[in-house]
Amino acid sequence: MGSEDGILMRRNEVDENVALIFGVTGLVGREIVKRLLTSKPRWRIYGVARNPEISSLTKMYNFISCDLLNTSETKQRLSPLQDIVTYVFWVTWSGEYPLDSDKCCLQNKMMLTNALDAILPNATRLKHFSLQTGMKHYVSLVGEGSSLCYYSEECPRKSSGRNFYYVLEDLLKEKITGNSVVWSVHRPGLLMGSSTRTLYNFMGSLCVYGAMCKYLNLPFVFGGTRECWEESYIDGSDSNLVAEQHIFAAASGRVRAKGEAFNAINGVGFTWKEIWPEIGKKLGVQVNETTMFDEGFLFDKEMGKRKHVWDEIVAKEKLVRTEIDDLANWVFMDLLFRFPSKLLGKREKVDKFGFKRRYRTLDSILYWIDVMRDEKLIPM
C-alpha cells in the first residue's frame, strides 16, 4: 500500500493505537513491526526509512520513503500524520560521519528536528515518544578511562568528546516540554537481529564471515584483544527484547510523566571465549579451540578483499540477492573486538519497572542464525 494513499484512506478512521516507526527496516524497527502486527487490540503501523527492505515485510504496513535530512520532504511526507499518531518509536540514526564527531551530532540532530517539527505542531493524540540510543552513552572514545564496570542509567555523562546520543536526548526533552507527551530512552548494547539496512550489523557480519570460512575451508578465528576475548566486555541485546521493551514502556503507562531512560540488555553475561566454539559449530565451520583466538587477525584486512567470494556463495546457494555490504561491516567487527572500554550495564531499573524479559546471548546468536537462514540471507 502506498504511504499517501494509506494516510488518505484512514484520515477519518480512529484507531486507539497508531505507531510511527523511524528506522523501520533496521534491526529493532523490523521487530517492533512484527510484534505490533500480532498485538491486540489492533495497531495501525506507519514505518519510515529512506529505502524499503528486500523482504515482503514492507507490504504489511504503511511504508513511507523519506530522507529525514531533507526538511521540506520530511514535512510533506509526515505532517499528514500529526493528528493520527499515538506512539512514536525512533530507532534510526545516520552513520555517515565518524561517531563522536561534530558532523555526526549535527546530522542526527537535524534528522530528529525535521521529524519532530513535522509531527508535533498538531500532535493531539500523541502519547509517547520512545527514543533508542545505546550503551555508548556511558563511555567516551577520547581519553577518559574509567574503572567502572557496570553502568546504571543514573551515571553522569562523559565530559570529553562528542556523543550524538546526548544531543538527541536533549533535543527530544526540549521539544516536548510543556505538553502531555511522555518520553522514554532505551540503551541497548550489541544488537542482534536480521536486517539488510543496518550499518553496524553484528549478526550479518558474523554470518557472512562464517559462510566465507566454510566456503574457503578457512579456520573460524576470533580476531581481537585478549581482554575482549577472555573477559565479559559488552552486553548482548536481542532485537526481540529491545523491541518488546520499547512497546512495553510506550504502552504500559508506567513511565513517569517527566520521562525515563532504561538500559536494554539481555541481562546474562558472557565471554566470546566461552561461546565461540558453539557459534562455529552452528555455522558448520572449523574451530580449533587451541588456535581460535588470533590477536593479529583483522577482519577488514582478511575479509575485505573477498567480496567476490560472497557473490559466489549467493549464486551457488540461491540466496536472496545481497551485496556483501548489505550484511557485513568488517571495520565494525575490528572495532567491536578491540574496543578500549567495557560496555556493561545494570538491569535493576528496568526489572523494577516491570519488564523482566532476559535472554542468553549465545541463544540469541543461534536464534538469529536460524532466522537469517529461513530468510535465505545466508546458507544452511
C-alpha positions in Angstrom: 0.0 0.0 0.0 1.4 3.4 -0.9 2.0 5.7 2.0 0.0 8.7 0.8 -3.0 6.5 -0.2 -2.8 4.8 3.2 -2.9 8.1 5.0 -5.8 9.5 2.9 -7.9 6.3 3.2 -7.6 6.4 7.0 -7.7 10.0 8.0 -11.3 9.8 9.1 -10.8 6.5 10.9 -9.9 6.5 14.6 -7.6 3.8 15.9 -6.6 3.7 19.6 -3.0 2.6 18.8 -1.2 4.2 15.8 2.6 3.7 15.6 5.1 5.7 13.7 8.4 3.9 13.5 11.5 5.7 12.3 14.2 3.2 11.1 11.6 0.6 10.3 13.9 -1.5 8.2 16.6 -1.8 10.8 17.3 -4.5 13.4 14.8 -3.2 16.1 12.4 -1.5 13.8 11.5 -4.7 12.0 10.9 -6.5 15.3 8.6 -3.7 16.6 6.6 -4.1 13.4 6.3 -7.9 13.8 5.1 -7.5 17.4 2.6 -4.8 16.7 1.2 -6.8 13.7 0.1 -9.6 16.1 -0.9 -7.4 19.1 -4.4 -7.0 20.5 -6.0 -4.5 20.2 -5.0 -3.9 16.6 -2.3 -1.4 15.8 -2.1 0.8 12.7 1.5 1.0 11.7 3.4 3.6 9.7 7.1 2.9 9.0 9.7 5.4 7.8 13.0 4.7 6.1 14.9 6.0 3.1 14.5 2.8 1.2 12.3 -0.3 1.6 13.8 -3.6 2.7 14.3 -6.6 0.5 11.8 -8.8 2.2 8.0 -8.7 1.9 7.5 -7.3 5.4 7.3 -3.8 4.0 3.9 -4.8 2.4 2.4 -5.5 5.8 2.3 -1.9 7.0 2.2 1.7 5.6 5.7 2.3 4.4 6.9 5.9 3.9 10.0 6.5 2.0 11.6 9.7 3.4 15.0 11.4 3.6 14.9 12.8 7.1 17.8 15.2 6.3 15.5 16.9 3.7 13.4 19.3 5.7 10.7 20.0 3.1 10.4 16.3 2.1 10.0 15.3 5.8 7.3 17.9 6.4 5.4 16.9 3.2 5.6 13.2 4.0 4.9 13.2 7.7 2.8 16.2 8.6 -0.4 14.4 7.4 0.2 12.0 10.3 0.4 14.6 13.1 -3.2 14.3 14.3 -3.2 10.5 13.8 -0.2 9.0 15.6 -0.3 8.0 19.2 3.1 6.4 19.6 6.5 7.2 18.0 9.5 4.8 18.0 12.8 6.4 17.0 15.2 3.6 16.2 17.3 5.2 13.5 20.5 7.2 13.1 22.9 8.4 10.5 26.4 6.9 10.5 27.7 8.9 7.5 30.3 10.6 9.7 32.6 9.2 12.4 31.0 8.7 15.8 31.6 11.5 18.3 32.3 14.0 15.5 30.6 17.3 15.3 29.2 16.4 11.9 27.7 13.2 13.2 26.0 15.1 16.0 24.7 17.8 13.7 23.4 15.4 11.1 21.5 13.2 13.7 20.1 16.4 15.4 18.8 17.6 12.0 17.0 14.3 11.3 15.2 14.3 14.7 14.5 18.1 14.4 12.9 17.7 11.0 10.8 14.8 12.2 9.6 16.5 15.4 8.8 19.7 13.5 6.7 17.7 11.1 4.7 15.8 13.6 4.5 17.9 16.8 2.6 21.1 15.9 -0.8 19.4 15.9 0.0 16.1 17.6 -3.2 16.0 19.5 -3.2 12.2 20.0 0.5 11.6 20.6 1.0 9.8 24.0 4.6 8.5 24.0 7.9 9.1 22.2 10.4 6.2 22.5 14.0 7.0 21.6 16.7 4.5 21.1 20.4 5.4 21.7 22.9 2.9 23.1 25.3 1.8 25.9 28.0 4.1 24.4 26.1 6.7 26.3 28.3 5.8 29.2 31.8 6.0 27.7 33.9 8.4 25.7 36.2 7.3 22.9 38.7 10.0 23.7 40.9 9.6 26.7 38.5 9.4 29.6 39.1 6.0 31.1 37.0 4.5 33.9 37.4 1.6 36.4 33.6 1.3 36.5 32.4 -1.9 35.0 28.6 -1.8 35.3 26.7 1.3 34.2 23.3 2.3 35.6 21.0 4.8 34.0 21.9 7.5 36.5 25.6 7.5 35.7 26.8 11.0 34.7 27.6 11.9 31.2 31.2 11.9 30.0 32.6 15.4 29.6 35.2 14.6 26.9 34.4 14.1 23.3 31.1 14.4 21.5 28.2 12.0 21.7 25.2 12.4 19.5 23.1 10.4 22.0 23.3 13.3 24.3 22.2 15.6 21.5 19.2 13.5 20.7 18.0 13.2 24.3 18.4 16.9 25.0 16.6 17.8 21.8 13.7 15.5 22.5 13.2 16.8 26.0 13.3 20.4 24.8 10.8 19.8 22.0 8.2 18.0 24.1 8.5 20.0 27.3 5.2 21.6 28.3 2.9 19.1 26.6 1.4 15.8 27.7 3.7 13.5 25.7 5.8 11.1 27.8 9.2 10.0 26.6 11.5 7.1 27.2 15.1 6.4 26.2 16.4 2.8 25.6 20.1 2.0 25.6 20.9 -1.4 24.0 24.4 -2.9 23.9 25.5 -5.1 21.0 22.3 -5.5 18.9 21.5 -8.9 17.4 18.9 -9.2 14.7 18.3 -9.6 11.0 18.4 -6.7 8.6 19.9 -5.7 5.2 19.6 -2.0 6.1 21.8 -1.7 9.2 25.3 -0.2 9.2 26.6 -1.9 12.4 25.2 -5.3 11.7 26.8 -7.8 14.0 24.8 -10.9 13.0 25.1 -10.1 9.3 28.9 -9.7 9.7 29.3 -12.8 11.8 27.2 -15.0 9.4 28.9 -13.8 6.3 32.3 -14.4 7.9 31.2 -17.9 8.9 29.8 -18.6 5.4 33.0 -17.5 3.7 35.2 -19.5 6.2 33.2 -22.6 5.3 33.2 -22.0 1.6 37.0 -21.4 1.6 37.8 -24.0 4.2 39.3 -21.4 6.5 39.6 -21.6 10.3 36.9 -19.6 12.1 39.0 -17.4 14.4 38.3 -14.6 16.7 40.4 -11.6 15.9 40.6 -9.1 18.7 42.3 -8.3 22.0 42.8 -10.8 24.7 40.7 -8.7 27.1 37.7 -8.8 24.7 38.2 -12.5 24.3 38.5 -13.6 27.9 36.5 -11.1 29.9 32.9 -10.0 29.9 33.3 -6.9 27.8 29.9 -6.0 26.3 26.2 -6.8 26.9 24.3 -8.5 24.1 20.9 -7.0 23.2 18.5 -9.3 21.3 16.4 -7.2 18.9 13.3 -9.1 20.1 14.0 -8.0 23.7 14.7 -4.4 22.7 11.5 -4.2 20.6 9.4 -5.6 23.4 10.9 -3.1 25.9 10.1 -0.2 23.6 6.5 -1.3 23.3 6.2 -2.1 27.0 7.5 1.3 28.0 5.3 3.1 25.5 2.0 1.3 26.0 2.1 0.2 29.6 1.5 3.7 31.0 4.2 3.1 33.7 6.8 5.7 32.6 6.7 8.8 34.8 5.4 12.0 33.2 8.8 13.6 33.0 10.3 10.6 31.1 12.8 7.9 31.9 15.9 6.1 30.5 16.4 2.4 30.6 19.3 0.0 29.7 18.0 -2.5 27.1 20.3 -5.5 27.6 19.9 -9.3 27.7 20.9 -9.4 31.3 23.1 -12.5 31.3 26.8 -12.0 30.9 29.1 -13.9 28.6 32.6 -14.1 27.1 33.5 -14.6 23.5 35.9 -17.4 24.6 33.2 -19.5 26.1 30.6 -19.1 23.3 32.8 -19.0 20.2 33.0 -22.8 19.7 29.2 -23.1 19.8 28.8 -20.4 17.3 31.3 -22.1 15.0 29.5 -25.4 15.4 26.2 -23.8 14.4 27.8 -22.2 11.3 29.4 -25.5 10.4 33.0 -24.2 10.3 36.4 -25.3 11.6 37.0 -24.2 15.2 40.3 -25.3 16.8 40.0 -24.5 20.5 43.8 -24.0 20.8 44.1 -21.6 17.9 40.6 -20.0 17.6 42.0 -16.8 19.2 44.2 -14.8 17.0 45.1 -11.3 18.2 46.8 -10.5 14.9 43.7 -11.3 12.7 42.0 -8.2 11.3 38.6 -8.7 9.7 38.9 -5.8 7.3 42.3 -6.9 6.1 41.5 -10.6 5.7 37.8 -10.5 4.6 37.5 -7.1 3.0 39.3 -8.3 -0.1 37.0 -11.2 -0.7 33.8 -9.5 -1.9 33.8 -11.9 -4.9 33.5 -14.9 -2.6 30.2 -13.7 -1.2 28.9 -13.2 -4.7 29.8 -16.8 -5.5 28.1 -18.0 -2.3 24.9 -16.1 -3.1 24.8 -17.5 -6.6 25.6 -21.1 -5.6 23.2 -21.3 -2.7 20.5 -19.4 -4.5 20.2 -16.8 -1.7 18.3 -13.5 -1.7 20.5 -11.2 -3.8 22.6 -9.1 -1.5 25.8 -7.2 -1.8 28.3 -8.1 0.9 28.0 -4.5 2.3 24.3 -5.1 2.9 25.1 -7.5 5.6 28.8 -7.3 6.7 30.9 -4.4 8.1 34.4 -5.6 8.7 35.6 -2.3 10.2 32.9 -2.6 12.8 33.9 -6.1 13.7 37.5 -5.0 14.3 36.3 -2.1 16.4 33.9 -4.3 18.4 36.6 -6.9 19.3 39.2 -4.3 20.1 37.1 -1.8 21.9 39.1 0.1 24.5 36.4 0.3 27.2 34.0 -2.2 28.7 30.3 -1.6 27.9 28.4 -3.5 30.7 25.2 -2.3 32.2 22.8 -2.9 35.0 19.2 -4.1 34.6 17.9 -3.3 38.1 15.9 -0.3 36.9 14.1 -1.9 34.0 13.4 -5.0 36.2 11.8 -2.9 38.9 9.8 -1.1 36.1 8.2 -4.5 35.4 10.0 -5.6 32.2 11.8 -8.7 33.2 12.4 -10.5 29.9 16.0 -11.8 29.7 18.0 -13.6 27.0 21.2 -15.6 27.0 23.4 -14.0 24.3 24.5 -17.4 22.9 20.8 -18.3 22.5 20.2 -15.0 20.7 23.0 -15.6 18.3 21.9 -19.1 17.5 18.3 -18.0 17.1 19.2 -15.2 14.6 21.4 -17.6 12.6 18.3 -19.7 12.1 16.2 -16.6 11.2 18.7 -15.4 8.6 18.8 -18.9 7.1 15.0 -19.0 6.9 15.0 -15.6 5.2 17.6 -17.1 2.7 20.1 -14.3 3.6 22.8 -16.9 4.5 23.4 -20.5 3.5 22.3 -23.5 5.6 
